[in-house]
C-alpha cells in the first residue's frame, strides 16, 4: 500500500509540474498609448511633429507579420511651452522599438534621459 501511494504521489507531482507552453495569441501596437498617456495625464501638451507611419513588418523571432509603427515623432511641452519629452518611433526600419527622451532637469530621478521600449503589446495563450 505504501508503494502504491508513493507512486501515486510521484505521478501527481510530475503532472502538477508539467509546464504549459506559452504561445503568442496576438501582437498589436497601440502606438505607445501608455507612454504617451503618462505624459498627457501629467498635463503636458502633445504635439504631433511627424505622424505615425505603419508598415506590415515580418518578425522572424515570432514568425509573424505585424502592423508596425516605423516612424513618427511626438513632442511634449509644459504650460510655458518648454520642451519636456519626445517619443520617436524610428527612421522607417521594421523593428519593434521606439525611444522616449526627456529633460533630465525636469525629471532628475531619471538621469539617463532616454529609454527604448517595445511598441507592441503581446497577448499569450498557454497550452499544455
N, C-alpha and C positions, 0 to 999 in steps of 0.2 A: 504494500500500500504506500509506503514511503517513497519507493522508487517511482511509482506512477504519479504521485503528487509532485515529485521533483521534476519529472519530465513535463508534466502539465505546466508547472511554474516557469520552466525554461521556455516552453513554447509561447506562453503568454508574454514573457519578457521579450523574446525575439519578435513577436508580432507587434507589440506596442512600440518597439524601437525601429520598426520599418519606416524608412524615410519616404516622404512624399516628394514626388518630382515637381519642381517649380517650372511651370510653363507660362510663357508670355501670352496673355489673353489679348492685350491691346496696348499699343504705343501711340500716344497722341501728344501734340504740342498745344499748350494753352497760351502760347505767345508770351510766356513768362508773366502771366497774370498775377501770380502770387508775389513775385519780386516787385512788380510794378505797383500793385495794391499796397504793399508795405510802405512805399514812398508817398503815394497819394493819400493814404489814410492818415499820414502824419501832417497833411496839409500842404505838401509840396505840389506845385503845378507841373503836370506832364506836358511836354512839347514833343510832338512827333516831327523830328528833323528829317528822317527818311522813313517812309512806310515799310512795314514788314513785307518782304517778298518771300514766297514759299515755292519750293520745288519738291517733286517726288524724288526722294533720295533712297538708294539701296544701302542697307547696313548689313555687312557680312556677318558681324557678330550676332545678329538676331535673325539673319536670313529673311529680312523683311524690307519692303519698300514703305517709307513713311513720308507723309506730307510734312516738310521740314522748313522752318524759317531759316533762310540762308543769309539774309541781310536785313538791315533796318536799324534805326537809331532813335532812341528816346532820351530826352534830357529832362532834368527836374530842377526846378528853381524855387527858392523861398519867396516870402512876401516882398522882399526887397529886390527881386529879380536877380539874385545871386545864384550862380550855379551850385547845385548840391550834389547831383549824381547823374550818371548816364547808364543806359543799358544798350549794349551794342550786340546785334545779332550776327555780325560777321561780314565777310567780304565776298560772299557768294559761294563759298565752299560748302559742300554737303557734309556737314558734321552736326553733332548734337549740342554744340556749345554756344553759349552767349557769355558776355563779360559785363559785369556790373562794376562801375568805377565810382568812387565817391570822394568828397572832400574830407581829408583826414583832420582838418581844422574843425569841421562841424561834428565829426564822428571820431574823436580821439581814442575811443575804446576799441576802434578797428583800424589800427595804424598801417595795416597792409595796403589800404587804398583801393584794392580791387579783388574780385573773385570771379572765377569761371564756374558756370553752373550749366547743368543739362537743361535743355528746353523741353524735354519730354517728361511726361508722367507715364509710368509703366504700370499696368494692371496685370496681376498674375492669377493663374489658375493653379491649383495644387491637385496633382493626380498621383495615385499610388502606382 
